[in-house]
């Protein structure tokens, strides 16, 4: 699935199956960033 911004491709969404089917993916490293803030519960009162 391609997501466009004003008609220009901006993002591509792949399923896990599509990602694993790509060649060269086994060497892919994803830097994981730890969130610095935790989400707070919404005040619904």
Secondary structure, DSSP 8 states (H G I E B T S, - for coil): -EEEETTEEEEE---HHHHHHSTTGGG--------SS--------
